[in-house]
Amino acid sequence: MHTEFLMGNAAIAMGALAAGLNVVSGYPGTPSTEVLETTAKQNNGEIYVEWSTNEKAALELAAGAAYCGARTMVTMKQVGLNVASDPLMSLAYIGVKGGMVILVADDPGPISSQTEQDTRHFAAFSKLPCFDPSSVQEAYDMIQEAFAYSEQYHTPVLFRPTTRVCHGYASITVKDKIEYVVNKPEGFQKDSSRWVIFPKLSYQNHIQIEARNEKLAEVFSSYEKNKIIPSTNTTCKKGIATHGISFSYTMEALHDKSAPRILKVATPFPFPESLAVQFLTDLDEVLCLEELDPVIERELTYLCGKYHLSTKIRGKLTHDVASAGENSCDSVAANLAAFLGWKQPEPLQLETPPELPVRPPVLCAGCPHRASFFAVKEAMKGKKSVFCGDIGCYTLGNAMPLDMVDTCLCMGAGVNITQGIGKIEPDTACFAFVGDSTFFASAITGMVNAVYNQANMTLVILDNSTTAMTGHQPHPGTGKTMMGQVVDKVSIVETLHGIGVKTVEVVNPLHLKEAIACVKRVAAQDGVKAILFKSPCAVLIPSSKPAEIDESKCIQCKKCICTLGCPGIVLQNGKVQIEQALCTGCGVCTQVCPVSAIGGECHA
């Protein structure tokens, strides 16, 4: 054993490696991404690592390996579990042979997600055990135990860290490599009575799953990470029930005070019923501090009814705790003070810090997506149009002055929403914007639907040759894999032609005149057509010489600012200036300036 300073996601990856991991697959999504990336960096070649095309593919691949006795891990964020939910629900009935951990990182806040979805509900819905770590050290230890439970009970298990566990850092104790478990899969053994999901098998397995979960509720009542911390005040009839990072916040708030009885829940499903009843006995009131939904609160309320306990359960449902958003040390301290009758903590009197510059979310300087949006906007000026967006950094195209994202729901949805709008408003020019990675992940089926059902729409693929939003991971169109292999690229153009899209044009968006002309030409056609704006992410290529403004020509019309919204173009003392540290020399502003006052050449 030795000590390392690790991010939570890195600790989870190291714990999985110590547990004898054979296969890891996933789809990138903050706050989960670094788990798979750390595994890949630590891989000595004996582990198969894959960024899959989407979460469904990742889960099904891992399931197949687990059928063979491999220890497998799948990584995703909370909304990714929606994509994987179809195989998840059936896999819960089929089970696995090797240990299989499905890591789903929840994002209270939300900080970088569409929703505050709580994976603990999915655990109960799918009837799968769920592990909920409260610290970096516990995440490292717990994932090893999760593999053991999975293998012992022949079931996949959910592992649910949240953002502050995933991205927190701590010095933790980890195993030396000589202590790692070595798992050698025995291979797939044919047995249709086990691996083929028929209604009769599902019925029989459902009975067994319910019995197993009753047993696990008792087993989890003795699991060391579920625990009761006795009160330091024997006369106190109040208790605190908590979990995850909120447990750490609670202990920090109570460290120098008389503490009530505390229930720490590490396995929200199956709920540790016997332990919880022991905790509730003789208490008058309990405050539940949890993220995101009142899962513990509802379980304790149910147990009070089941066992005829008079304990009053408080939390989100009683409006004693905020119903949305993430918890913090300060919010938990305030909740505890109100519940326990303490004096509210005095805010620290600190010097007023200098005001930070206002930096609204915006596309990077030099981002080719800005040029793509501008080209479509210019081409469709004066025409009734709708622009359906998607999940990716290009969602930032909604910001002024571009204002080019009218809808955004979930990955791949823009393609189908465009079709729905077009059916109701046939006089509207309907566009769907999607990134290259998202095209492979979830837009292809929508395009098949468009062709089959004779939609009238234009697909705009913003191809920057990477998965930019989550940290530049490879995808099928990049020609690289996480195993370091160079493979044939999957062609977006050929894929579109293959599913029946006859008009597919490719243009560099940084060449504005060509791009605008392309949009006008393609959009004028009836039926399903596509434009592929192809230019690499500005972060991945060397910057060119920054643009310069010739003040003798500049008429201060500010068209460059008012039409592009590039952070590399700023106003200083009322004059337009180029921020040299930000400008990549993409050349788009030189093409927009009506008096050719901006010098520089497009590096495309």
Protein Blocks (a to p, Z undefined) as FASTA:
>chain_A
ZZddddfklmmmmmmmmnopabdcdddddfklmmmmmmmmmpgolaccdddfblklmmmm
mmmmmmnopacdddddfklmmmmmmmmmmmmmnopfbdcdddddddehifbbcbfcdfkl
mmmmnopacdddfbfklmmmmmmmmmmmmmmnopacdddddfklmmpccddddddfklpc
cdddebjaddfklmpccfklmmmmmmmmmmmmmmmmmmmmmpmkbccdddfbfkbccdcd
dehjllmmmmmmmmmcccddddddfblbacdfklmmmmmgopabdcddddfbfkklmmmm
mmmmmnopabdcddjknopacfedcddfklmmmmmmmmnopacddddddddddddddddd
dddehiaklmmmmmmmmmmgoiacdddddedjklmmmpcfklpafbdfbehklmmmmmmm
mmmmmmbccdddddfklmmmmmmmmmmmmmmnopadddddddehiafknnopacfknopa
fkopacddddfklmmmmnopabdcdddfklmmlmmmmmmmmmmpgcjdddddddddfklp
ccdddddddfklpgolommmmmnopakbcceehiacddfklmgolommmmmpmnlpagcd
dfZZ
